[in-house]
Amino acid sequence: MSILRIGGIASGFDTDQIVSDLMRIERMKTDKLSQQRQIIDWEKEQFRDIINDVRKFRDDFFNITKPDTNLMSPSSLKKLNATSSNPIISVSANLTALSGESIFQVVQSATAAKATASQVSTEGLNLSDTMEQVNSKLKAETKMNFGEDDRLTLNINDTEIIVNKTDTLNTVLNKFNTSNAEVQVHYSAFSDTFTFTSKNTGTGNITTDNGGSFFSALAITPTDGNIGDAGRDAEFTINGITGNHPSNAFTIDGITYNVNAVVNEPSEIINISTSIDTQAIYNVIEKFIEGYNSLIDTVNGKLQEERFRDFLPLTEEQKEAMSEKEIETWEQKAQSGIIRRDPTLESMLRNMRQALYDTVGDLHLTELGIETSKNYRDNGKLILKNDGNALRIAIENNPDKVMDIFSRRSDISYSPNLTQEQSTQRYNESGLAHRLSDILNNNIRTTRNNSGHKGILLEKAGIEGDATQFNNFLDRRITDINNRIGRMNDLLYRREEQYFRQFTAMEKALQQLHSQGDWLMTQLNQM
């Protein structure tokens, strides 16, 4: 309950200013707490920036949805060039293909089964015509037979299609094209033709029971339940050995072949060549090194950032006395070095450096021409010897070794609940990519272990979009400070009210004293 404040009536004091000055001293305690809260909030923001950098590095090089750069997968580091001497065949190779030369010949390309009805109507059809109107325009002597329910049912490729008299031509075409019959139907108003084509190439016909004389009405007469021409398989030879496939795209021994033209007679001999794509493999590793160096540069920059302890967060009162530029300059120094020498980040970087330094079996990263910088200021950055030529030579001479150092896989899968013995075994059996991925996951994992904990950095600072966004160590500290500030503000409010009560009591006493003095003077003057 607020009290009546009497300011300086009897004393002449500026009571409001006096109380304000007294409270400024009292509020210094809450100002210190607010500054502590701001420092923790800045700390959380800086941790989250680093978490995002770590996540990007992990997603760039250890993400199964990005097979071209996922170093945990052998396919990212076994890339082959495949070439064809004739454009009617295009080729590509996966990691199971072998380097070398082969002779290829196309005997025939694959085709799809197809049936065409030419000039079916006596007058042009429109897609908006109902099937009753279409039926009246057909020039075939046999019309479609709609049943008493004004519809006909036919079976095409073992799929039932129902055609209603009231259906438009466009509706019927869509029924065919969206059914499970795997047939594409098209009507050309220009040529007045219907074309039924199997969606898949390969041997076999389009089959039908011609329900309601549907196809007969279109002058496509089924023969033994088949309409039109049969499709065929692609036929080919590889090094003199004959093969066939239902489609014009097929993979054999790690090489994918695509027949790009219609071939009805055996083609000329085509030379197929496969070789290690040294540059593509080099590019992946180079990008990894750049990403790794960028990450440790960022984290080390924060770990070594200078701390200016005399530059505390500004209070609102201090900001009012400063220009925007002065505030910006001050806060840059105030935020500097907040996470300097943080043990969590130092541990993560130390583990990453160790993972790259340790051997994979009897193999070491230096055998690929990759070393750590000898300049201590680089904090363990990776460098390529001889401008990368040593790595290129290593790839050309033994690409499987390069792949093994990075992508070797342990029989033990990653889990945050592995025992120490299991973790050690997995580490020793894994390549560099799996080791680094495990370290990053231990720090930024969004799944919980058996103890209910997520990644170490997330438990500390959280990340947006996750449960840790508001439930983390630093936010709990902020909440604690907010509670302390709340309690202190209540105390300060009571203290301010106490000061005003005291000054009000003083003013009343002075006023009473002045009144008594005035009475005495009046009595003396009457004597």
C-alpha positions in Angstrom: 0.0 0.0 0.0 1.5 3.3 -1.1 1.8 6.2 1.4 1.1 9.9 1.1 4.4 11.6 0.3 5.0 15.1 1.6 8.0 16.6 0.0 9.9 19.4 1.6 7.0 21.5 2.7 8.4 22.2 6.1 12.1 21.5 5.6 12.6 22.9 2.1 14.4 19.7 1.1 14.0 18.1 -2.3 12.8 14.9 -0.8 12.3 13.1 -4.2 15.9 13.8 -5.2 17.3 12.8 -1.9 15.4 9.5 -2.0 16.4 9.0 -5.6 20.0 9.4 -4.7 19.7 7.0 -1.7 18.0 4.4 -4.0 20.7 4.8 -6.7 23.1 3.4 -4.2 20.7 0.7 -3.1 20.1 -0.3 -6.8 23.8 -0.8 -7.5 23.2 -4.4 -6.2 20.5 -5.1 -8.8 22.6 -3.4 -11.4 25.4 -5.9 -10.7 23.0 -8.8 -11.0 21.7 -7.4 -14.3 25.2 -7.2 -15.5 25.9 -10.8 -14.5 22.7 -11.8 -16.3 23.8 -9.9 -19.5 27.2 -11.6 -19.5 25.6 -15.0 -19.2 23.2 -14.2 -22.0 26.2 -13.1 -24.2 28.0 -16.3 -23.2 24.9 -18.3 -24.3 24.8 -16.5 -27.7 28.5 -17.1 -28.3 28.1 -20.8 -27.5 25.2 -21.1 -29.8 27.1 -19.5 -32.6 29.8 -22.1 -32.2 27.2 -24.9 -31.9 25.8 -23.8 -35.3 29.3 -23.8 -36.8 29.9 -27.3 -35.5 26.6 -28.5 -36.8 27.4 -27.0 -40.3 30.8 -28.8 -40.3 29.2 -32.1 -39.3 26.4 -31.7 -41.9 28.9 -30.9 -44.6 31.1 -33.9 -44.1 29.4 -36.5 -41.9 25.8 -36.5 -43.2 24.4 -39.6 -44.8 22.0 -37.5 -46.9 25.0 -36.0 -48.7 26.8 -39.0 -50.2 29.1 -36.9 -52.3 30.8 -35.4 -49.2 29.9 -37.8 -46.4 33.4 -39.0 -45.5 32.0 -41.8 -43.4 30.9 -43.4 -46.7 33.5 -45.0 -48.9 31.6 -43.8 -52.0 32.6 -40.2 -51.2 36.3 -41.1 -51.7 36.1 -43.6 -54.5 35.1 -41.7 -57.5 35.6 -43.0 -61.0 35.5 -41.3 -64.4 33.7 -43.4 -67.0 33.7 -42.5 -70.7 32.1 -43.9 -73.9 33.5 -43.5 -77.4 30.0 -43.2 -78.9 27.2 -40.8 -77.7 24.5 -43.4 -78.1 25.8 -44.8 -74.8 26.5 -42.7 -71.8 28.2 -44.3 -68.7 28.9 -43.6 -65.1 30.7 -45.7 -62.4 30.2 -46.3 -58.7 32.6 -47.5 -56.1 32.3 -51.2 -57.0 33.5 -50.6 -60.6 37.1 -51.4 -61.6 39.4 -49.2 -63.5 40.1 -50.4 -67.0 38.8 -50.8 -70.6 35.9 -52.8 -72.0 34.2 -53.3 -75.4 30.5 -52.6 -75.6 28.0 -53.1 -78.4 24.2 -52.3 -78.5 22.3 -55.1 -80.4 19.0 -53.3 -79.9 17.5 -50.7 -77.6 14.6 -51.4 -75.3 11.1 -50.2 -76.4 7.7 -50.0 -74.7 4.6 -51.8 -75.9 2.4 -49.5 -77.9 -1.0 -49.4 -79.6 -2.3 -46.6 -81.9 -5.8 -45.9 -83.3 -5.5 -43.7 -86.3 -8.3 -41.2 -87.4 -10.9 -42.7 -85.1 -13.7 -40.2 -85.5 -15.8 -38.8 -88.3 -15.5 -35.4 -86.8 -13.0 -33.9 -84.4 -13.1 -35.0 -80.7 -12.7 -32.5 -77.9 -11.4 -33.3 -74.4 -14.6 -31.8 -73.0 -16.8 -34.2 -75.0 -18.7 -36.7 -72.8 -18.1 -40.3 -73.7 -21.7 -40.4 -75.1 -20.7 -37.6 -77.5 -17.4 -39.4 -78.3 -19.3 -42.6 -79.0 -21.5 -40.8 -81.5 -18.5 -39.4 -83.4 -16.6 -42.6 -83.8 -16.5 -43.8 -87.4 -16.0 -47.4 -86.4 -19.0 -49.5 -87.2 -19.0 -51.0 -83.8 -19.7 -48.5 -81.1 -18.9 -48.9 -77.4 -21.4 -50.9 -75.5 -22.5 -49.1 -72.3 -24.6 -51.2 -69.9 -27.9 -50.4 -68.4 -26.1 -48.4 -65.7 -24.6 -46.2 -68.5 -21.1 -47.4 -68.0 -18.7 -50.0 -69.3 -15.9 -51.8 -67.4 -12.7 -53.0 -69.1 -9.6 -54.6 -67.9 -6.2 -53.3 -69.1 -3.0 -54.9 -67.8 -5.0 -56.6 -65.1 -6.4 -53.3 -63.9 -10.1 -52.4 -63.9 -11.1 -49.2 -65.6 -14.8 -47.9 -65.4 -16.0 -45.6 -68.1 -19.2 -43.7 -67.6 -21.3 -42.1 -70.4 -21.2 -38.8 -68.6 -17.4 -38.9 -68.2 -15.6 -36.4 -70.4 -12.8 -37.6 -72.7 -10.3 -35.9 -70.5 -11.7 -37.7 -67.4 -11.3 -41.1 -69.1 -7.7 -40.3 -70.2 -6.9 -39.4 -66.6 -8.4 -42.6 -65.3 -6.0 -44.6 -67.5 -3.0 -42.5 -66.8 -3.4 -42.5 -63.0 -4.4 -46.1 -62.7 -2.1 -49.1 -61.8 -2.2 -50.2 -65.4 1.2 -48.5 -66.0 -0.1 -47.2 -69.4 0.1 -43.7 -70.7 -2.8 -42.7 -73.0 -2.8 -39.6 -75.2 -5.2 -38.2 -77.7 -4.0 -35.9 -80.5 -6.7 -33.6 -81.9 -4.4 -32.7 -84.7 -4.0 -36.2 -86.0 -7.2 -37.6 -84.5 -5.3 -40.5 -82.9 -5.3 -42.3 -79.6 -2.0 -43.7 -78.5 -1.6 -46.3 -75.6 2.0 -46.7 -74.5 3.4 -48.8 -71.6 5.1 -46.6 -69.1 7.9 -49.2 -68.8 10.0 -50.7 -71.6 10.7 -54.4 -72.0 9.1 -57.5 -73.5 5.4 -57.9 -73.3 2.2 -56.5 -74.7 -0.6 -54.2 -73.4 -3.3 -56.7 -72.4 -7.1 -56.1 -72.3 -10.4 -57.9 -72.2 -11.8 -55.1 -74.5 -14.8 -54.6 -72.1 -17.7 -53.0 -73.8 -15.8 -53.2 -77.1 -13.9 -50.2 -76.0 -10.7 -50.8 -78.1 -12.6 -52.3 -81.0 -14.6 -49.1 -81.2 -11.3 -47.3 -81.6 -10.2 -49.7 -84.4 -7.7 -51.4 -82.1 -8.7 -55.1 -82.3 -7.3 -57.2 -79.5 -5.5 -60.4 -80.5 -5.3 -63.1 -77.9 -6.0 -60.4 -75.3 -3.1 -58.2 -76.6 -3.3 -54.9 -78.4 -0.7 -53.2 -80.5 3.0 -54.0 -80.8 4.9 -55.7 -78.1 7.8 -54.0 -76.3 11.3 -55.5 -76.2 14.3 -55.7 -73.9 17.6 -53.9 -74.6 20.2 -56.4 -75.9 23.9 -55.8 -75.8 27.3 -57.4 -75.5 30.2 -56.6 -73.1 33.5 -58.0 -74.1 31.7 -60.5 -76.3 29.3 -61.7 -73.6 25.6 -61.2 -74.5 23.1 -59.7 -72.0 19.7 -58.1 -71.9 17.7 -55.7 -69.7 14.0 -54.5 -69.7 15.1 -50.8 -69.7 17.7 -48.7 -71.5 19.4 -47.9 -68.2 21.1 -50.7 -66.3 24.1 -51.2 -64.0 26.6 -54.1 -64.5 29.7 -54.5 -62.3 29.5 -51.0 -61.0 29.1 -49.3 -64.3 25.7 -47.7 -65.3 24.9 -47.7 -69.0 22.3 -45.5 -70.6 21.2 -46.2 -74.2 20.4 -42.8 -75.6 19.0 -43.6 -79.1 16.7 -46.1 -80.8 18.8 -48.9 -82.0 17.3 -51.6 -84.2 20.4 -53.1 -85.6 23.7 -53.9 -83.9 25.8 -50.8 -83.4 29.5 -50.4 -84.0 31.9 -51.4 -81.3 32.0 -48.9 -78.5 35.0 -48.4 -76.1 34.2 -47.9 -72.4 36.9 -46.6 -70.2 36.9 -46.2 -66.4 39.6 -44.6 -64.3 40.1 -43.0 -60.8 38.8 -39.4 -60.7 41.8 -38.1 -58.8 40.6 -34.5 -58.9 37.1 -35.2 -57.6 38.5 -37.1 -54.6 41.1 -34.4 -54.0 38.4 -31.8 -54.0 36.4 -33.6 -51.3 39.4 -33.9 -49.0 40.5 -30.3 -49.7 37.0 -29.0 -48.8 37.1 -31.1 -45.6 40.5 -29.6 -44.6 39.2 -26.1 -45.3 36.1 -26.8 -43.2 38.1 -28.2 -40.4 40.6 -25.4 -40.3 37.8 -22.8 -40.4 36.0 -24.4 -37.5 39.1 -24.7 -35.2 40.0 -21.1 -36.3 36.6 -19.9 -35.1 36.6 -21.8 -31.8 40.3 -21.0 -31.0 39.6 -17.4 -31.8 37.0 -17.4 -29.0 39.1 -19.4 -26.6 42.0 -16.9 -27.0 40.0 -13.7 -27.2 41.2 -11.0 -24.9 39.0 -10.3 -21.8 38.4 -6.6 -20.8 37.2 -7.0 -17.3 36.8 -3.3 -16.7 34.2 -3.2 -19.5 31.0 -4.4 -17.8 27.6 -4.4 -19.5 26.1 -0.9 -19.5 23.1 0.0 -17.4 20.2 1.8 -19.0 21.3 5.0 -17.1 24.8 4.7 -18.5 23.5 4.2 -22.1 21.5 7.4 -21.8 24.7 9.4 -21.4 26.4 7.8 -24.4 26.2 7.9 -28.2 25.2 4.8 -30.2 28.8 4.5 -31.5 30.2 4.7 -27.9 27.7 2.1 -26.8 28.7 -0.2 -29.7 32.4 0.2 -29.0 31.9 -0.4 -25.3 29.8 -3.5 -25.8 32.3 -5.0 -28.2 34.9 -4.9 -25.5 32.4 -6.1 -22.9 31.6 -9.2 -24.9 35.2 -10.0 -25.7 36.7 -13.0 -24.0 33.6 -14.2 -22.3 34.3 -17.8 -23.2 38.0 -17.5 -23.1 39.7 -20.8 -22.2 36.4 -22.6 -21.8 37.2 -26.2 -20.8 34.3 -27.7 -22.7 35.4 -26.2 -26.0 39.1 -26.9 -25.3 38.3 -30.6 -24.7 36.4 -30.8 -27.9 39.2 -29.4 -30.0 41.8 -31.5 -28.2 39.8 -34.7 -28.9 39.5 -33.7 -32.6 43.2 -33.1 -33.0 44.0 -36.4 -31.3 41.5 -38.2 -33.6 43.4 -36.9 -36.6 46.8 -37.6 -35.1 46.2 -41.2 -34.1 46.8 -44.0 -36.6 44.0 -45.9 -38.3 45.4 -49.4 -37.9 48.9 -48.9 -39.3 47.9 -46.0 -41.5 48.5 -42.3 -40.7 47.2 -39.1 -42.2 50.7 -38.0 -43.1 50.9 -40.8 -45.6 48.4 -38.9 -47.7 50.5 -35.7 -47.7 48.4 -34.1 -44.9 50.1 -32.7 -41.9 49.4 -30.4 -38.9 50.9 -27.0 -39.1 54.2 -26.6 -37.3 53.3 -23.0 -36.4 51.9 -23.1 -32.9 49.7 -20.0 -33.7 47.8 -22.2 -36.1 46.6 -24.4 -33.2 46.7 -27.7 -35.1 45.4 -26.6 -38.5 45.8 -29.2 -41.3 48.1 -28.4 -44.3 48.6 -30.1 -47.7 52.3 -30.9 -48.5 53.7 -29.6 -51.7 50.6 -27.6 -52.5 48.5 -30.8 -52.5 50.7 -32.7 -55.0 51.5 -35.3 -52.4 47.8 -36.0 -51.8 47.2 -36.3 -55.6 50.0 -38.8 -55.9 48.6 -40.8 -52.9 45.1 -40.9 -54.5 46.5 -42.0 -57.9 48.8 -44.7 -56.4 46.4 -46.2 -53.8 42.9 -44.7 -53.7 41.7 -47.6 -51.5 44.2 -46.5 -48.8 42.9 -43.0 -48.9 39.3 -44.3 -48.6 40.3 -46.6 -45.7 42.0 -43.9 -43.6 38.9 -41.7 -43.7 36.0 -44.2 -44.0 37.0 -47.4 -42.2 34.0 -48.6 -40.2 33.8 -50.4 -36.8 31.4 -53.2 -36.2 30.3 -51.2 -33.1 27.8 -48.5 -34.1 27.8 -45.1 -32.5 25.6 -44.7 -29.4 25.8 -42.3 -26.4 25.3 -45.3 -24.1 28.5 -47.3 -25.1 30.6 -48.4 -22.3 34.1 -47.0 -22.0 35.5 -50.3 -23.3 33.1 -50.2 -26.3 33.9 -46.6 -27.1 37.6 -47.3 -27.1 37.2 -50.3 -29.3 35.0 -48.4 -31.7 37.5 -45.5 -31.8 40.4 -47.9 -32.5 38.5 -49.7 -35.3 37.2 -46.5 -37.0 38.6 -44.2 -39.6 39.1 -40.5 -39.1 35.6 -39.6 -40.3 33.8 -41.8 -37.8 36.0 -40.6 -35.0 35.4 -37.0 -35.7 31.7 -37.6 -36.2 31.5 -39.3 -32.8 33.2 -36.4 -31.1 30.9 -33.8 -32.7 27.8 -35.9 -31.8 29.0 -36.1 -28.2 28.9 -32.3 -28.1 25.9 -31.4 -30.2 23.7 -34.5 -30.1 20.0 -33.8 -29.8 19.1 -37.3 -28.7 19.4 -38.2 -25.0 21.5 -40.9 -23.4 20.3 -43.3 -20.7 20.9 -40.5 -18.2 18.6 -38.1 -20.0 21.5 -35.9 -21.3 22.0 -34.5 -24.8 25.2 -33.3 -26.3 27.6 -31.5 -23.9 27.3 -28.1 -25.6 23.6 -28.3 -25.9 23.3 -29.2 -22.2 25.3 -26.1 -21.5 23.8 -23.5 -23.9 21.0 -25.1 -25.8 20.0 -24.5 -29.4 16.9 -23.0 -31.1 14.3 -25.5 -32.2 15.3 -28.1 -29.5 14.1 -28.7 -26.0 17.4 -27.4 -24.8 16.5 -23.9 -26.1 15.1 -22.9 -22.7 16.3 -25.9 -20.6 20.1 -25.6 -20.3 22.7 -24.8 -17.8 23.1 -21.1 -18.8 19.4 -20.4 -19.0 18.9 -21.9 -15.5 21.6 -19.5 -14.2 19.7 -16.6 -15.9 16.5 -17.8 -14.3 18.1 -17.9 -10.9 19.4 -14.4 -11.3 16.0 -13.2 -12.5 14.5 -14.6 -9.3 17.2 -12.8 -7.2 16.5 -9.6 -9.0 12.8 -10.0 -8.4 13.3 -10.5 -4.7 15.7 -7.6 -4.5 13.3 -5.3 -6.4 10.6 -6.1 -3.9 13.1 -5.3 -1.1 14.1 -2.0 -2.8 10.4 -1.0 -3.2 9.9 -1.5 0.5 13.1 0.4 1.3 12.0 3.3 -0.9 8.6 3.4 0.8 10.5 3.4 4.2 12.6 6.4 3.2 9.5 8.3 2.1 7.7 7.4 5.4 10.7 8.7 7.3 10.9 11.9 5.4 7.2 12.4 5.7 7.4 11.8 9.4 10.2 14.4 9.6 8.2 16.9 7.6 5.2 16.4 9.9 7.4 16.9 13.0 9.0 20.0 11.5 5.6 21.4 10.6 4.4 20.7 14.1 7.5 22.4 15.6 7.0 25.4 13.3 3.4 25.6 14.4 4.4 25.5 18.1 7.0 28.2 17.5 4.5 30.4 15.8 2.1 30.0 18.8 4.8 30.9 21.2 5.8 34.0 19.3 2.2 35.0 19.2 1.9 34.6 23.0 5.1 36.6 23.6 3.9 39.4 21.4 0.7 39.7 23.4 2.5 40.1 26.7 
